[in-house]
Amino acid sequence: MSSESGSDDVRVWLVERGYNNRDLIILTYATPDGARAFRREIAAQAIDMDTVTAARDVSPDDLATVEDADDRERYAEEATRMAAEHDPDETI
């Protein structure tokens, strides 16, 4: 991450990858407890091999609360699995 990355940043793990009808790839990263998530949209044409990593460090201001209990549970399970199986900077 950048050298300006502060110690207040929160590590989030890739928990979901989707596509929409505008040719965007939607990446969802979540905290290990699944309670907060960071969503990123990337044009399919703009994505390259090292754009999508197992984890990111993001500002707490960029995290949204995950309201749905089922989503929180699913995100927590996937974030835990990703953290156990992948290095944070590993391309996924």
Buried (B, 14 or more C-beta within 10 A) or exposed (E): EEEEEEEEBBBBBBBBEEEEEEEBBBBBBBBBEBBBBBBBEBEEEEEEEEEBBBBBBBEEEBBEEBEEEEBBEBBBEBBBEBBEEBEBEBEB
